[in-house]
Amino acid sequence: MTAVQPKSAATQETFDSLSPATDEVVGTHPVHTAAEVEAAVARAREAAVWWESLGFGGRAQRLQQWKGVLTRRLKQLCQVVRDETGKPIADAQLESVLAIEHISWAAKNARKVLGRKRRSAGLLMSNQAATVEYLPLGVVGVIGPWNYPVFTPLGSIAYALAAGNAVVFKPSEFTPGVGKWLVDAFAEVVPEQPVLQLITGYGATGAALTRAGVDKIAFTGSTATGKKIMAACAETLTPVVIEAGGKDPVLVDADADLEAAADATVWGAFSNSGQTCIGVERVYVHERVHDEFVAKVVEKSQAVRAGSDQDAQYGPVTMPSQLKVIKHHITDALSRGGKALVGGAEAVGDRYAQPTVLVGVPEDAEAVREETFGPTVTIAKVASMDEAVEKANNTRYGLAATVFSKSRGMELARRLRTGMASINAPLSFAGIASLPFGGVGDSGFGRIHGPEGLREFARTKAIARQRFTAPIALTTFDRKEKTDALVAKLITVLHGKR
Ligand code: NDP
């Protein structure tokens, strides 16, 4: 079975997908034109009607079958992810396993979250029956990134499908093969209609999707591209959900389990070569435990290495142009008085970036303010956890955060201006399917995952049904003065108490 893709013209332009570890060509894919994208959206619109007609039960059954295919062919999927991103198989497995959990959760919970429910009509309207339900939008366009090419797009796709929409999916130009694999697997369990279609190409193909008349765009990527997408969507008032990365902090309190905090910092900062939107980029540590914590982070970091051999903990930087950004953030930090306790500018090579731990970096340096998206971390000493919160919140971003504290975890986590937080363990919220995922500020808006993620891909429908004629008729020109007086009296009794 091949991916449900737009039909190619005879002279179809193509592009190669390369392994970032070897530059070997691992696949060749069409560059879909705007006309082909529009044709895909038109087919999706028909498919959406059929998919909606299956109801929650029918869709859940197909989604569970899809999840089964992914699970049984996990090894194959992980290899495709490794080929295109260079990440270790174990990391490819971790993101795929979490994605499988999300498909399952979305399928199981769609009816409960989106199905019709009664609402109280209130005393004044007690002759009415009120209901609310969440209906499919129609066609959802998903524009995905390359860093987690299974977990991230499926966070939108699974929820959009479970809510009853058809999806047109544009994976990153760095990971089209993973996108094709996922769409092919779906077509095996839903062969009747192109409910999930793949379009491939560069940024222009994604841009065409934003103008192709879809009912919503779900985007994950950079803030700059997110703004372009929102501007394009504004022309047709197409709603968007934007997940645009972050500058996520870790807070380490004086009473924290330092071993666990250091472990989470090292893993959160360096795994996947730091190419994680919710990855650790900054740490604020209470002065009483700062030196001990830093020593632990340094020791642990020295045992971590990038490479493509079996023993390497993480792989190459997927997008070659990112190496420049990572190097620039490090050199800028060092030129402003920062110190590299591990790594440094020379840790950034032509393909791999080895771990870098920076201390003494001024808060206005790029390494503290901008998303590095590489295996670096800055550690700063704070006199109190209030100072830690203030510094952590002093950013344009607001995606997620991690707090290590035995006594104040919940309080500190709640004070952070982020969409998500985890306490005493790294990034745990991402693995809990019932929790919404998303940020504020330059990290974007809208939510995927959980009930909020299902509702993100649905239109709210409110219906009031008259059960019997009201004893007091309010919505008529025949309303009497007596009625208005009665209403005034009633509202005073109900709401006028001091
Ligand atoms: P982009 O934001 O440019 O790309 C993300 C997706 O958007 C890709 O599928 C891309 O397609 C597509 N795209 C690009 N331009 C447009 C457009 N005008 N209209 C519609 N779709 C478009 O990110 P990059 O991959 O270039 O990475 C740059 C930086 O973004 C990283 O260094 C990192 O800081 C951040 N980033 C954050 C991610 C996160 O998880 N939040 C994920 C990825 C990146 P194509 O790849 O074909 O150009």
Boltz pocket constraint, residues with backbone or C-beta under 6 A from the ligand:
constraints:
  - pocket:
      binder: B
      contacts: [[A, 143], [A, 144], [A, 145], [A, 146], [A, 147], [A, 170], [A, 171], [A, 172], [A, 173], [A, 174], [A, 201], [A, 202], [A, 203], [A, 204], [A, 205], [A, 206], [A, 207], [A, 208], [A, 210], [A, 220], [A, 221], [A, 222], [A, 223], [A, 225], [A, 226], [A, 228], [A, 229], [A, 243], [A, 244], [A, 245], [A, 246], [A, 275], [A, 276], [A, 277], [A, 319], [A, 322], [A, 371], [A, 372], [A, 373]]
      max_distance: 6.0
